[in-house]
Amino acid sequence: MDAVRILVVDDDAAVRDAVCEALSGLGYATEPVSGAGEALDRFHPGRYRVVVTDLAMPVMDGLQLARRLRALEPDLPIMIFSGSPSAAEPEAERFGVGIARKPDVDALATLIERTLAGR
């Protein structure tokens, strides 16, 4: 069975690398990108099982990216991994986007595992 592919979107290279390293260690196949534009360029419906994105990014934030990705693939699981997600929580909940707080990669991994198990 192929590893679950996860697109990891974060403008902070250190965070992006840490998330990819942690998730790869759990057996996921991660693909890091530095922003929403690059994520949209690489995205094709069915290519990824999960998208993990930062909330606060230049040009397009994580919720804006989530809206664009959901327009392309409505059932795609999307997780926001942010140091200050509280302002986005109501909109994220309405939109069905999971939230984990940086730097808790273990909480993110648990959220991903629960989401995939429920699908």
C-alpha positions as CSV (number, residue, x, y, z in Angstrom):
1,M,0.0,0.0,0.0
2,D,1.3,3.4,-0.9
3,A,2.0,5.9,1.9
4,V,-0.6,8.6,2.5
5,R,0.4,11.8,0.6
6,I,0.3,15.0,2.6
7,L,0.8,18.5,1.2
8,V,2.5,20.7,3.9
9,V,2.1,24.5,3.3
10,D,4.0,26.9,5.5
11,D,6.0,30.0,4.7
12,D,8.5,29.3,7.6
13,A,11.0,26.8,6.3
14,A,12.0,25.6,9.8
15,V,8.4,24.8,10.7
16,R,7.7,23.2,7.3
17,D,10.8,21.0,7.6
18,A,9.9,20.0,11.2
19,V,6.4,19.0,10.2
20,C,7.5,17.1,7.2
21,E,10.2,15.3,9.2
22,A,7.7,14.3,12.0
23,L,5.0,13.2,9.6
24,S,7.5,11.3,7.4
25,G,8.7,9.5,10.5
26,L,5.1,8.3,11.0
27,G,5.1,6.8,7.5
28,Y,3.4,9.6,5.6
29,A,4.7,10.9,2.2
30,T,5.0,14.6,2.6
31,E,5.4,17.3,0.0
32,P,6.5,20.7,1.3
33,V,5.6,24.0,-0.3
34,S,6.3,27.5,0.9
35,G,3.0,29.2,0.2
36,A,-0.6,29.0,-1.1
37,G,0.4,29.9,-4.7
38,E,2.8,27.0,-4.9
39,A,0.3,24.7,-3.2
40,L,-2.3,25.6,-5.8
41,D,0.2,25.1,-8.6
42,R,1.0,21.5,-7.4
43,F,-2.5,20.5,-6.4
44,H,-4.6,18.1,-8.5
45,P,-7.7,16.4,-7.1
46,G,-6.9,13.0,-5.8
47,R,-3.1,13.7,-5.5
48,Y,-3.1,14.3,-1.7
49,R,-5.1,12.6,1.1
50,V,-4.6,15.6,3.5
51,V,-3.4,19.2,3.3
52,V,-1.7,20.8,6.3
53,T,-1.4,24.6,6.1
54,D,-0.3,27.4,8.2
55,L,-2.9,30.1,8.9
56,A,-0.9,33.3,8.7
57,M,0.9,33.4,5.3
58,P,1.6,36.3,2.9
59,V,-0.7,36.8,-0.1
60,M,-3.3,34.1,0.8
61,D,-3.9,32.8,4.3
62,G,-4.6,29.2,5.2
63,L,-8.4,29.6,5.2
64,Q,-8.4,31.3,1.8
65,L,-6.3,28.4,0.6
66,A,-8.7,25.9,2.1
67,R,-11.6,27.5,0.3
68,R,-9.8,27.3,-3.0
69,L,-8.7,23.7,-2.5
70,R,-12.2,22.6,-1.4
71,A,-13.6,24.1,-4.6
72,L,-11.4,21.7,-6.4
73,E,-11.9,18.7,-4.2
74,P,-14.8,19.1,-1.8
75,D,-14.1,16.1,0.5
76,L,-10.4,16.9,1.0
77,P,-9.3,16.8,4.7
78,I,-7.5,20.1,5.5
79,M,-5.7,20.9,8.7
80,I,-4.6,24.3,9.9
81,F,-1.4,24.2,12.0
82,S,-1.0,27.6,13.5
83,G,0.5,29.3,16.6
84,S,-2.5,31.6,16.9
85,P,-5.6,29.8,15.4
86,S,-8.2,31.1,17.9
87,A,-9.4,33.9,15.6
88,A,-9.9,31.5,12.8
89,E,-11.6,28.7,14.8
90,P,-15.3,29.7,14.2
91,E,-14.8,29.9,10.4
92,A,-12.6,26.8,10.4
93,E,-15.3,24.8,12.2
94,R,-18.0,26.0,9.8
95,F,-15.8,25.0,6.9
96,G,-14.9,21.6,8.4
97,V,-11.2,22.4,8.7
98,G,-9.3,20.8,11.6
99,I,-7.0,22.9,13.8
100,A,-3.8,22.0,15.7
101,R,-1.6,24.5,17.6
102,K,2.0,25.0,16.7
103,P,4.5,23.7,17.8
104,D,2.5,20.5,18.9
105,V,3.3,18.2,15.9
106,D,2.0,15.2,18.0
107,A,-1.4,16.9,18.2
108,L,-1.3,17.5,14.4
109,A,-0.4,13.8,13.8
110,T,-3.3,12.7,16.0
111,L,-5.7,15.0,14.2
112,I,-4.6,13.6,10.8
113,E,-4.8,10.0,12.1
114,R,-8.3,10.5,13.4
115,T,-9.5,12.2,10.2
116,L,-8.1,9.5,8.0
117,A,-9.6,6.8,10.2
118,G,-13.0,8.4,9.9
119,R,-13.0,8.4,6.2
